């Protein structure tokens, strides 16, 4: 006969909460927005070695807690802001692998969501692409896929590609190439180093560069969209309505002389803030609601609505791609920062996903947005009484959602048939 174990904290002490003012939080980040958001609720800050109820951790601390040899055991009143293997979604190479695997599995099942279509490129070549799941640029993993990439490169030798290190963030180590000689030089130098020491941080992804981005004021931008996941099985995900656009500080230029100018090509604030043309008043950012108004005025309401439906579509299916392999621990939630580029045909492309999107406010408006984000996030994650409880069904009321909207809640799906999904996909991807 199985025995019922008492809920212990990871340090073996029973935590008995009756009052939400007794709540304790800890964080690895010295960010005033995060700390103030918890303190404004009357919660007490403690260190990670104390008993805590919510831990806003970095990814390394989270992995350590869930490591098999750690001996930690979380209780029902403890939540942490990452899933143990979040890297399946946020590492650039693993994201690509998982989406490709997801497509192949749907193809094997003869699922209509994996249907393909023939399209003609500007150079006249005809290629096959996914009809509904074509939302990541053509991407290869280096050095593993180097020879495969060479074959693809030879088909369109004038194409620009962007090379990104998988183990870095904030635009570090990124560069563009449009000549194979530059990549071969990188490959030779990498091989000399990699033959002695090969780690996951040495892996790169190389992707077809979106060289026809939608421009506003002549400048390239991308979208930062916040997505909160409270469960992967069943999948429960919410999108924050108040994301923003991140603009380059210089006007877009595809000339060869400007190929290495990251102030033209990379939208990361960590890159742009070092440029002489960076505007510290607005931080190179514009709210998504203002983007919608701009697009409605210049492109029309119907195509604008279609664009944002497609954005929701690609987010949901990127999550579905990793859901089967995510460690769905009931103590976990995670707020992801999705980076999406829109091309001049109003087609959205998923560029990458961040597990620890910046909570530093670069401007007054940015600070307000992130305060609201954390406040709304806690309202969704916590049960109605405000006390963490992993036994809760994680189905917040419409009032608790605030500025979050439901992307998917599989607890509420009553028409989850292939026919219905296929019809939904056609509605989203209609021309």
C-alpha positions in Angstrom: 0.0 0.0 0.0 1.5 3.4 -1.1 2.1 5.9 1.6 1.2 9.6 1.3 4.3 11.7 1.7 4.2 15.1 3.4 4.9 18.1 1.2 8.4 19.2 2.1 10.3 22.2 0.8 13.6 21.5 -1.0 15.3 21.9 2.4 13.0 19.5 4.2 10.9 21.9 6.1 7.1 21.8 6.0 5.6 25.2 4.9 2.1 25.8 6.1 0.5 29.0 4.6 -2.8 30.5 5.5 -2.1 34.1 4.7 -0.8 35.4 1.4 1.1 38.1 3.3 3.3 35.4 4.6 4.6 34.6 1.1 8.3 34.7 0.5 10.1 35.2 -2.8 13.7 35.1 -4.0 15.4 36.0 -7.2 18.7 35.7 -8.9 18.3 39.1 -10.6 19.1 42.5 -9.2 16.2 44.0 -11.2 14.1 46.6 -9.4 11.1 45.8 -11.5 11.0 42.2 -10.5 11.8 42.8 -6.8 9.4 45.8 -6.5 6.5 43.8 -8.2 6.7 41.2 -5.5 7.3 43.7 -2.6 4.3 45.7 -3.7 2.2 42.6 -2.9 3.6 42.7 0.6 5.8 39.6 0.1 9.1 39.2 1.9 12.4 38.7 0.0 14.6 35.8 1.2 17.7 34.2 -0.2 17.5 30.9 -2.3 18.7 28.9 0.7 15.7 29.9 2.8 12.1 28.7 2.5 10.5 30.4 -0.5 7.2 30.3 -2.3 8.1 31.8 -5.7 11.6 31.7 -7.1 12.3 34.1 -10.0 15.5 32.3 -11.0 18.0 32.3 -13.8 18.0 29.2 -16.0 21.1 27.7 -14.4 19.6 27.8 -10.9 16.4 26.1 -12.2 18.4 23.3 -13.8 20.3 22.8 -10.6 17.1 22.5 -8.5 15.7 19.9 -10.8 19.0 18.0 -11.3 18.6 14.3 -10.2 21.5 14.6 -7.8 20.4 17.8 -6.1 18.1 16.1 -3.6 15.7 19.1 -3.8 12.1 18.4 -3.3 9.6 21.2 -3.9 6.3 21.3 -2.0 2.8 22.3 -3.1 3.3 25.9 -2.2 6.4 26.5 -4.3 6.6 27.8 -7.9 9.6 28.5 -10.1 9.7 30.6 -13.3 11.3 28.0 -15.7 10.6 24.5 -16.9 13.6 22.2 -16.3 14.4 21.6 -20.0 13.3 25.1 -21.3 16.3 24.9 -23.6 14.3 22.6 -26.0 12.4 25.7 -27.0 14.9 28.5 -26.5 18.2 27.1 -27.8 18.4 28.2 -31.4 19.5 24.8 -32.7 17.0 22.8 -30.6 14.1 25.0 -31.6 14.9 24.3 -35.2 15.3 20.5 -34.6 12.1 20.3 -32.7 10.0 22.2 -35.3 11.5 20.0 -38.1 10.7 16.9 -36.1 7.2 18.1 -35.4 6.6 18.6 -39.2 8.0 15.2 -40.1 5.8 13.5 -37.5 2.7 15.2 -38.9 3.8 14.2 -42.4 4.1 10.5 -41.3 0.6 10.7 -39.8 -0.6 12.2 -43.1 -1.9 15.1 -41.1 -3.2 17.9 -43.4 -1.4 20.4 -41.3 1.8 19.2 -42.9 0.6 19.7 -46.5 3.1 21.3 -48.9 2.9 23.6 -51.8 5.1 24.6 -54.8 6.3 28.2 -55.0 8.4 30.0 -57.5 11.4 32.1 -56.2 12.3 35.4 -57.7 15.2 33.7 -59.6 12.7 31.4 -61.3 13.5 28.2 -59.2 10.5 26.2 -58.0 10.7 24.8 -54.5 8.4 23.0 -52.1 7.3 24.6 -48.8 5.0 23.8 -46.0 1.6 25.3 -46.6 0.7 26.0 -42.9 3.9 25.4 -41.0 6.3 27.5 -42.9 7.2 30.0 -40.2 10.9 29.6 -39.6 13.5 30.6 -42.2 15.5 27.8 -43.8 18.0 26.9 -41.2 21.0 24.6 -40.7 23.1 23.7 -37.7 26.8 24.1 -37.9 29.2 22.4 -38.0 26.9 19.3 -38.3 25.0 20.4 -41.4 27.8 22.2 -43.1 27.9 20.0 -46.2 24.1 20.1 -46.5 24.2 23.9 -46.2 26.8 24.0 -49.0 24.4 22.2 -51.3 21.6 24.7 -50.5 24.0 27.6 -50.9 24.9 26.5 -54.4 21.3 26.7 -55.5 21.1 30.4 -54.7 24.7 31.8 -54.4 23.6 35.4 -54.1 21.5 34.8 -51.0 22.4 36.4 -47.7 22.6 34.2 -44.6 22.8 35.1 -40.9 25.1 33.1 -38.6 24.2 32.9 -34.8 26.0 31.1 -32.0 23.6 28.9 -30.1 25.1 29.5 -26.7 25.0 33.3 -26.7 22.3 36.0 -26.5 21.7 39.7 -27.0 23.2 39.7 -30.5 26.6 38.5 -29.4 28.7 36.8 -32.1 26.1 37.3 -34.9 27.3 38.1 -38.5 25.9 38.1 -42.0 27.5 36.5 -45.0 26.7 36.5 -48.8 30.0 34.9 -49.9 31.0 31.4 -49.3 34.6 32.4 -48.8 33.7 34.2 -45.5 31.9 31.1 -44.2 34.8 28.8 -45.3 37.2 31.0 -43.4 35.0 30.8 -40.3 34.8 27.0 -40.8 38.6 26.6 -41.0 39.1 28.6 -37.9 36.3 26.8 -36.0 37.6 23.4 -36.9 41.0 24.2 -35.6 39.4 25.1 -32.3 36.7 22.5 -32.2 38.9 19.6 -32.8 40.3 20.2 -29.4 37.2 21.2 -27.5 33.6 20.7 -28.7 30.8 21.9 -26.5 27.2 22.8 -27.1 28.2 26.5 -26.9 30.3 26.1 -30.1 27.2 25.2 -32.1 25.9 27.7 -34.6 22.8 28.1 -36.7 22.8 29.6 -40.1 19.5 30.9 -41.5 18.4 32.4 -44.7 18.3 36.1 -43.9 14.9 37.8 -44.2 16.2 40.5 -46.6 12.7 41.9 -47.4 11.6 43.0 -43.9 8.6 45.3 -43.4 10.1 48.8 -42.8 8.6 51.7 -40.9 10.4 55.0 -41.5 12.9 53.1 -43.6 14.0 51.1 -40.6 14.0 47.4 -39.9 12.2 46.2 -36.7 11.0 43.0 -35.0 8.3 42.2 -32.5 9.0 41.2 -28.9 5.9 39.2 -27.7 5.5 37.8 -24.3 4.0 34.3 -24.0 3.2 32.7 -20.6 3.1 28.9 -20.4 1.7 27.4 -17.2 1.5 23.8 -18.5 2.7 21.8 -21.5 0.5 18.8 -21.0 -2.2 19.9 -21.3 -0.9 22.9 -23.1 -1.9 26.2 -21.5 -0.5 29.3 -23.0 -1.3 33.0 -22.9 -0.1 36.0 -24.9 0.5 39.4 -23.4 -1.3 42.1 -25.5 1.2 44.8 -24.9 4.4 43.7 -26.6 6.5 46.1 -28.6 8.5 46.6 -31.8 12.3 47.0 -31.5 13.8 49.3 -34.2 17.2 49.5 -35.7 18.7 53.0 -35.3 19.8 53.3 -38.9 17.8 53.0 -42.1 17.8 49.6 -43.8 20.4 49.1 -46.4 21.3 45.8 -48.2 24.4 47.1 -49.9 27.6 45.0 -49.5 29.3 47.9 -47.7 26.7 47.8 -45.0 26.5 44.0 -44.5 28.5 44.2 -41.3 26.7 47.2 -39.8 24.7 45.7 -37.0 23.0 49.0 -36.3 21.2 48.4 -39.6 20.5 44.7 -39.3 20.1 43.7 -35.6 17.2 45.0 -33.6 18.6 43.9 -30.2 18.5 46.8 -27.7 21.8 45.5 -26.2 23.3 46.2 -29.7 21.4 49.3 -30.6 22.0 51.2 -27.4 25.7 51.5 -28.2 25.0 53.3 -31.5 25.4 57.0 -31.9 21.8 57.3 -33.4 20.1 55.4 -30.5 17.2 57.4 -29.1 17.2 57.0 -25.3 13.8 58.8 -25.0 11.8 56.1 -26.7 14.5 53.4 -26.7 13.8 52.5 -30.3 10.6 50.9 -29.3 6.9 51.2 -30.3 4.0 49.5 -28.8 2.3 46.7 -30.7 -1.1 48.4 -30.5 0.5 51.4 -32.4 1.8 49.0 -35.0 -1.7 47.6 -35.5 -3.0 51.1 -36.0 -0.3 51.8 -38.5 -0.9 48.7 -40.5 -4.7 49.2 -40.4 -4.1 52.6 -41.9 -1.6 51.5 -44.5 -2.6 48.0 -45.4 -6.2 47.6 -44.1 -7.9 46.1 -41.2 -8.5 42.6 -42.7 -4.8 41.9 -43.6 -3.7 43.3 -40.2 -6.1 40.9 -38.4 -4.8 38.0 -40.6 -1.2 38.9 -39.7 -1.8 38.7 -36.0 -3.8 35.5 -36.4 -0.8 34.0 -38.1 1.5 35.2 -35.3 -0.7 33.4 -32.8 -0.7 30.4 -35.0 3.1 30.1 -35.2 3.4 30.6 -31.5 1.0 27.8 -30.7 2.6 25.4 -33.1 6.1 26.2 -31.8 4.8 25.2 -28.4 3.2 22.1 -29.7 6.5 21.1 -31.3 8.2 20.9 -27.9 5.2 19.9 -25.7 5.8 16.1 -25.8 9.4 16.4 -24.7 9.1 19.2 -22.1 9.4 18.1 -18.4 6.0 19.3 -17.4 6.7 19.8 -13.7 3.6 21.2 -11.9 5.8 23.7 -9.9 6.8 25.5 -13.1 5.6 28.3 -15.3 7.6 30.3 -17.8 7.4 33.7 -19.6 9.0 33.5 -23.0 10.1 36.4 -25.1 9.2 35.6 -28.8 11.1 37.5 -31.4 9.2 37.7 -34.7 10.1 39.5 -38.0 7.4 40.6 -40.5 8.4 40.7 -44.1 7.0 43.2 -46.6 4.4 40.7 -47.7 3.1 40.7 -44.1 4.3 37.2 -43.4 5.6 36.6 -39.9 8.7 34.7 -39.3 9.8 33.2 -35.9 13.4 34.2 -35.3 14.0 32.9 -31.8 12.5 32.4 -28.3 14.1 33.7 -25.1 13.7 32.0 -21.7 14.8 35.1 -19.7 13.5 38.2 -21.6 14.9 41.4 -20.1 13.0 42.8 -17.2 15.1 46.0 -17.3 13.1 49.1 -18.2 14.9 51.2 -20.8 12.3 54.0 -20.8 9.4 55.1 -18.6 6.9 53.4 -20.9 9.0 50.3 -21.0 9.2 50.2 -17.2 5.4 50.5 -16.9 4.9 47.8 -19.5 7.1 45.3 -17.6 5.6 46.2 -14.2 2.2 45.4 -15.7 3.5 42.2 -17.3 4.8 40.8 -14.0 1.6 41.9 -12.2 -0.6 40.2 -14.8 1.6 37.2 -14.9 1.3 36.6 -11.1 -2.5 37.0 -11.4 -2.6 34.2 -14.0 -0.2 31.9 -12.2 -1.6 32.1 -8.7 -5.0 30.6 -7.7 -7.8 33.0 -6.7 -6.7 33.1 -3.1 -3.2 34.4 -4.2 -1.3 31.6 -2.5 0.8 29.3 -4.7 -0.7 25.8 -4.9 0.4 23.2 -7.5 -2.8 21.3 -7.0 -4.8 24.1 -8.6 -6.1 23.4 -12.1 -4.3 26.5 -13.6 -7.5 27.8 -15.2 -7.6 31.6 -14.3 -10.8 33.6 -14.6 -11.3 36.1 -17.3 -10.7 38.9 -14.7 -7.5 37.3 -13.6 -6.1 37.3 -17.2 -5.8 41.1 -17.3 -3.8 41.9 -20.4 -3.2 38.3 -21.2 -5.3 36.5 -23.8 -5.7 32.8 -24.1 -3.6 31.3 -26.9 -4.5 27.7 -26.2 -6.0 25.8 -23.2 -6.3 22.2 -24.0 -8.5 21.7 -21.0 -11.2 23.7 -22.9 -10.8 22.1 -26.3 -13.9 20.1 -27.2 -13.4 20.0 -31.0 -9.8 18.7 -31.1 -10.2 16.7 -34.3 -7.9 16.7 -37.3 -10.8 18.0 -39.4 -11.4 21.0 -37.2 -7.7 21.7 -36.9 -7.3 21.6 -40.6 -10.2 24.0 -41.1 -8.8 26.3 -38.5 -5.4 26.3 -40.3 -7.0 27.2 -43.6 -8.9 30.1 -41.9 -5.6 31.4 -40.4 -3.5 31.0 -43.5 -6.1 32.2 -46.0 -4.9 34.5 -48.7 
